[in-house]
Amino acid sequence: MYSNRELAEKISKRVETTVLPIRDSIVVHEKALNDDLKSFLSKRQFKKWLKYQRSEKRKLLPKAPKRQAAPPSNMNNNRRRGGQGMGGRRY
């Protein structure tokens, strides 16, 4: 059997051999596309194209999982206010 470390190394090697060539070919094709578009788009249009391209790439990145925050209970709110009841009134 594999230990976790050996398995992680094996998986990372496989990812490198699979993903890196694909990533490199995408970069080459993207550069060719941008060069072609730059030749007939205005500066303003090309700048907007690059901005759009960046935003689409960001959408493809994996997002960090969001933590589920528990809704605050009334008791916790009272403690934050100094433990006063009756809506924070003293008398």
C-alpha positions as CSV (number, residue, x, y, z in Angstrom):
1,M,0.0,0.0,0.0
2,Y,0.9,3.6,-0.4
3,S,1.5,6.0,2.4
4,N,-0.3,9.4,2.1
5,R,3.0,11.1,1.2
6,E,3.8,8.6,-1.6
7,L,0.2,8.8,-2.9
8,A,0.3,12.6,-2.9
9,E,3.6,12.7,-4.8
10,K,2.3,10.2,-7.4
11,I,-0.8,12.3,-7.9
12,S,1.1,15.5,-8.2
13,K,3.4,13.9,-10.9
14,R,0.4,12.7,-12.8
15,V,-1.2,16.2,-12.6
16,E,2.0,17.7,-13.9
17,T,2.3,15.4,-16.8
18,T,-1.4,16.0,-17.7
19,V,-2.2,19.6,-16.9
20,L,1.1,21.4,-17.7
21,P,1.1,20.7,-21.4
22,I,-2.5,21.7,-21.7
23,R,-1.9,24.9,-19.8
24,D,1.1,25.7,-22.1
25,S,-0.9,25.1,-25.3
26,I,-3.7,27.3,-24.0
27,V,-1.2,30.1,-23.3
28,V,0.2,29.8,-26.8
29,H,-3.3,29.9,-28.4
30,E,-4.4,32.7,-26.2
31,K,-1.4,34.8,-27.2
32,A,-2.1,34.1,-30.9
33,L,-5.8,35.1,-30.5
34,N,-4.8,38.3,-28.7
35,D,-2.3,39.2,-31.3
36,D,-4.9,38.7,-34.0
37,L,-7.5,40.7,-32.2
38,K,-5.0,43.5,-31.5
39,S,-4.5,44.0,-35.2
40,F,-8.1,45.0,-35.9
41,L,-9.6,46.2,-32.6
42,S,-9.2,49.7,-31.4
43,K,-7.1,50.3,-28.3
44,R,-10.2,50.8,-26.2
45,Q,-11.8,47.7,-27.5
46,F,-8.7,45.6,-27.0
47,K,-8.3,46.9,-23.5
48,K,-11.9,45.9,-22.8
49,W,-11.3,42.5,-24.3
50,L,-8.3,41.9,-22.0
51,K,-10.4,42.9,-19.0
52,Y,-13.1,40.5,-20.1
53,Q,-10.6,37.8,-20.6
54,R,-9.1,38.3,-17.1
55,S,-12.6,38.2,-15.5
56,E,-13.5,35.0,-17.3
57,K,-10.2,33.4,-16.2
58,R,-10.9,34.4,-12.6
59,K,-14.3,32.7,-12.8
60,L,-12.6,29.4,-13.7
61,L,-10.3,29.5,-10.6
62,P,-11.5,27.3,-7.7
63,K,-13.1,29.2,-4.9
64,A,-12.3,28.7,-1.2
65,P,-15.1,27.1,0.7
66,K,-17.2,29.5,2.6
67,R,-17.6,29.0,6.3
68,Q,-21.1,28.6,7.6
69,A,-21.6,31.2,10.4
70,A,-24.3,30.3,12.9
71,P,-26.9,33.0,13.3
72,P,-26.4,34.9,16.5
73,S,-28.8,33.9,19.3
74,N,-30.6,36.5,21.4
75,M,-28.5,35.5,24.5
76,N,-25.3,36.3,22.7
77,N,-26.6,39.7,21.6
78,N,-27.6,40.5,25.2
79,R,-24.1,39.7,26.4
80,R,-22.6,42.0,23.9
81,R,-24.7,44.8,25.1
82,G,-23.7,44.3,28.6
83,G,-26.4,41.8,29.6
84,Q,-29.1,44.4,29.8
85,G,-32.7,43.2,29.2
86,M,-35.6,45.2,28.0
87,G,-34.0,46.3,24.8
88,G,-31.0,47.9,26.4
89,R,-32.9,50.2,28.8
90,R,-31.5,50.5,32.3
91,Y,-34.8,51.4,34.1
